[in-house]
Amino acid sequence: MQENIDYELVPLDDDDHWQIRIKTGDFIETMFSFGKLQVVDEEYLNFSYDLIYSPIDGLDEEDPALQEIVKKILISVMDSALGHIKL
């Protein structure tokens, strides 16, 4: 997944929080925000997200295909953020 191609970050008024709008694929125009990220047993990363809007009737956070897309976007966002860290 690539930022500004497959998804875009949409800042909120406070500039500390943002939502994500999906721009391609089966969930186009769906918007969500990440919730809590948690490392489990030093091996796994759990995350939550909130579905803000979707043009797809009946879509919810439990949809396995949407969860997979959100996971791929999270990986992309984290890769991008880590790429900007200077050690």
N, C-alpha and C positions, 0 to 999 in steps of 0.2 A: 504494500500500500504506500502511496506517495502523497505527501501533503501538497495541497493545491492542485492535485490531479484527481485522486480518488476521494479525498476528504479535505475539508478546510476547518481551521480553527476560527471560531466566532467569539471575539471578546465580549464580555458583559460590561456594564457601566463602571464597575469598580476596578477593572483592569487586573484583578487578582484571580478572577475566575473566567472560564470560557466554556463554550459548548462546541460540539463537533457536528458538522453537517456532512453527511455522506453525499458525494457527487456522482458516483458511478455504481453500476451493479444493480442487484435486486432491491436494495434498500435506498435508492436514490431519494434525496430530500429528507431522509430521516435524520433527526437531530437528537443527540444525547450528550450527557456529561458524565465524566468519570466521578466515582465516589471514592471509597476507601481502597487503598492499596495495602496489602499486608503480606509480609514474608512468613511462610509457614515451614517450620522445620529446616530452615536455612537452605531449602531446595526448591520450594514452590512459591509462586507469587499469586495470591488471590486478589481479585479486584471486584468492585461493584460498579454499576453504572445506572443512571436514571434515563429512561426514555422520555425525551422532552416532546417530540412531535414525530409523527410518521403519517404519510398519506395512505398507508396500508391499514385498512380496517382490521381491528382485532390483534394487531401486532403488539407483543409485550416483551419484557426483558427475558422471559424464559425461552424464547425462540432460539433453538440451537444454531441455526444458520446466522442469525443476527449476533449471537454471542461470539461466533467464530470471526465475523467481520470486526466486531468491537475489539476482540483480542488482537487481531492483526494491526488495527489502528493503534492500539496501545503500544505494541512493539515498535511500530514506526515512530510514534511520538517519543518514546524513551530512547530509541537509537539516535534520533535527532538531538534530543536534549543532552545525551551523553557525549555526542560529538562536539558540543560546544564547551565542554568542561576542560579547563586548562589545568594541568597538574604541575 
